[in-house]
Amino acid sequence: MTANTHFPVHYQFIDVDGVRVFYREAGNADAPTLLLLHGFPSSSHQFRELIPLLADKFHLIAPDLPGFGFTEVPAERNYAYSFDALGKTLVHFVDALGLKSYALYVFDYGAPAGLRLALAYPERVTGLVSQNGNAYLEGLGDAWAPIQAYWADPSLENRQTVQDAALNFDGIRWQYIHGVPEKTLNRIAPESYFFDNFLLSRPGNTTIQLDLFLDYANNLKLYPDFQAFFRKTKLPTLVIWGKHDPFFIPPGAHAYKSDNPNAVVELLDTGHFALETHVEYIAQRIRETIGGE
């Protein structure tokens, strides 16, 4: 599969919810919309190779969540960095763009944020792609142990432990390369983790990320609501995961079928950032399962 050059990517900002949201957009606006929601520690940059592969089929929109990428949050906004807040910003974002129908691609943080959007407007969601986007307790891997300790006791010591593990160049790079077979390590572009580290290192961002790590515990409380949404809607669903992801493990992928027996579940021989190594295959499977090809 090769990129379609007839649909250039546009890089834009829109003011919503007191936030200047940066987003990438490509494809014909009359085509079915696919909303691409990134995770930690990345931004819409993670979709840079996927977007051209789908732009002939979909209207693609990939925003940077507050605290990530190029989205700007003025200090006077006093933005409370929580997943409820990210979900509300997405609600304002789709309303500002006039999006009345869209499929969701959710990854990592994009899952709890995007599924809050789905609960707000369930009638608008036409399909779901979960790429290592967790919604089940059984999907939480051992790599969550330091963060779970932080949830239980948000002490300065536990906060520092999480910071030392995740909020530095080595921790970010590890998320990209862990679990990736030696034969495909050369598919991972180093600028990905250099870019993520650069943006997360901006003044004040460490506090933002530690607040979101702490608030992630509240996502688990919403898992039953997310699962009820899956059961009620039984949307066309592709669950496609890197099976060596230390954060979101295969049982979380298989669990989707317990609420939507029609969900297509595939495990790939890679890690957390499956798009880095399997972008062409994932694009094709999206076409076949969500795009109706």
N, C-alpha and C positions, 0 to 999 in steps of 0.2 A: 504494500500500500504506500502511495506517495502523497505528499502534501498537495492540496488543491490550491493553485496560485490565483484562481479567479476571485477568491474571497480574502482580501487582506485583513489583517488584524488591526483594529483601532484601539488606541489607548486613551482613556477618557476619565474625567472626574464628574461626579454629581453630588450636590449638597443635599443630604437627607439626615434627619434626626440630629441636627447640629454637627454632623460629621461630613467631611469631604471624602467621599468614597471613590477610590480608584478602581477601575475595572477594565478588563479586556473584552472586546466584542468582535465577533466575526460571523459571517454567513448572512443569508437573506432573512430580513426581519419577518418575512411571511412564512418562513419555515418553522417547524416545531422547535421550541426553545429548550435548550439544555443548560441549566444553571450549574456551574462548576464551583464547588465550595472546597477550598483548600484546608490544610491542617497545620499543626505545629511541626516544625519551626518555619514553615514555608509561607507562600503567598500564591497569588494567581500565577506567578512565574512557573510553578510546577506543571501547569497545563500548556506551557509554551509549545510543546511538540504535539500534544493531542489536538489542540484547536485546529490547526491546518488540516489534519486528517479527517475531521468531521464537518468542516465548514460548508461542504457542498450539500450536506444532509440536514444540518441543524443550524438554528440561530443560537450561537454560543455566547454566554455571558459569564465572566469569571471575575468576581469582585475580590478585593483584598479586605479581609475582616479588620475591624479596628484593633490596633496593636501590631499589625503585620503589614508588610509590603509598603506601598506608597500611600495608603489611606491616612488622612490627616485628621487628628482629633484635637481641636483647640483646647488649651488648658482651661479656659473659662467655661467649657462645656461640662467640666467636672464629671466626666464619663466614669461610671462605675463598671470596671472590667469584670463582667460575669457572663456566663453563657446565656442567661436570660436577656442581658443587654445585647449580646451579639445577635440573638434571635430577633429581638425587636428592631435592631438596625436593619436586618435583612427584610423584615416586613416593610419597613419604610422604603427600603431600596427597591423592592419589586413594585411597590405602589408608585413610586416616583417614575419608574420606567414604564409603567402601564402594562406590566406583565400579568396576564390573566390565565395563562396556561403554560406549564413548564414541567419537564422532567428534572430530577435532581441527581447530580453526581456528588456523593459525599465521601470525604476522606478524613479520618482522624477527627480534629476539632470541627471540621465541616459537618460531621454527622450530628452531634447534639445541637449545633446551631441551625443546621438545615432542617432537622426534624422538628424543631420548634416552629420553624416557618411552615412546615407541612401541617402541624397541628392547628396553626392559626388559619390556614387556608387549605383545608384538605381537598376541597373540590377542584383546586387548580392543578394539583399534582398528577401528571400523566404517566410517570414511570420513575423508577429508582435504580440508580447504580450505586452500590456500596463497595468502594475499594478500600478495604481495611478501615471501614467506618463502623464502629461498634455500637450495638444497641442491646447487648445481653451481658449479664454478669459473667457468664462462662467464657466470654471473649477477652477478659482481662488477664494478661500474662504476668509473669513474675517480675518483669521490668517495672511494674507499678509499685513494687514494695516500698521504695523510699517515699513515693508520693502518698501512698496509703498511710504510712507512718505520720506524714505531715498532716493528713486529714484528721487522724486520731489525736494529734498533739501539734498544733500549729506554732510550736516554739521557734525561737530564733535559731536554735541549733538544727531543728529539722528543716527549717526554711533554707538554711545555708547548705545543708546536705543536698537538697533538690537543686539549688543553684549550682553547686559544684559539679553535679552529675550532668545537668542538661543545658545550662546557659553559658556555654563556652564553645570554642571552635571544635575541640575534640569530641565533646558530647553531641554536637550537631552533626559532625561528620559521621560519627558512629551510627546515628540513626539512618543515614543513607547507605552505609556499606554493610552493616551487620546482617548476616543471613543471606547475603548475595553470593552465589557460587563464584569461585575464582574465575571461571570461564566467562562470566558476564560482568565482572567488576569494571572492565574497561568500557562498559556502556554508561557508567555514571559520570556525568559531567561535573568536574570539580567546582565549576563556578556556582553550582547549585548550593552547596553548603558554604562556600565562601560568601555568596550573596546573602544567604539567610543569616549567617553570623554577623555580617556587616550591619544589616538592618536591625537585628535584635540587640545590637550593642549600642544603639543610640541612647542618649541620656533619658533616664526614666523608664526605659523599656524592661529592665530587669524586674522592677516592682510590678509592672503590668503582667508579665508572664508568671511570676510567683503567685499573684492574685488569681490568675486563671487556673493554675495548677490546684490551688486550694479549692476553688469553686467547682472544679470538675466533679467533686463528690456529689454535687447536686444533680448532675446528669443521671446518676444511677437511680435517683428517686423518680425520674421521668421514664425510665426504661419501660415500665408497664404501659404507660400511655403511648410510647412509640410502638410497642408491640401490638397494642390494640388497633392502632392505625394500620399496621401491616395486615392484621386479620380482617379488618373491615373493608379495606380497599382492594386487597390482593392485586396490587398494581403489577404490570410487567416489571420484573425485578432481576437485575444481574448483580450477584454478589461475587466479586472477583478479588481475591486476596493474595498477597505474598504470604506463603505459608510459613516462612521463617521470621515473621514479624514478632519481636519479643514483647511488644505492647498489646497487640490485638491478635490473639491466637486463633487457630482454625476452628475450635468449638464455637466461637462467636459467629463465624461465617455460616456454619451448618445450622446454627440455631434459627436463622431466618426462615428455614423451611418449616419449622414448627408452627409458625404463624401464617406463612404463605407457601403452601405446598408447591405452588407453581414457580417459585423463585428458582432461578438458575444459579447454582453455586459452583465456583471453580477456584481451585487453589493453584497458584503459580509458584515455580521454583525460584523464589526471590524473597526480598525482605519487605520492609515497611513501605518504601517508596517504589511501588511496583511499576509506576509509569516510567521510571528511569531506565528500566531494563526491558519492559514489555509493552511499550506504548502502541506499537503497530497492532499487536494482537488484541489489546484491550479495545482499541478503536474499532476493530472489526467485530468484536463480540458485542459492543454497544450497538453497532449498526444492526446486527442480527437479532438482538433481544429487545432493545428499546426502540430502534428505528424502523422495525418492521420489515427488514430486508430478508 
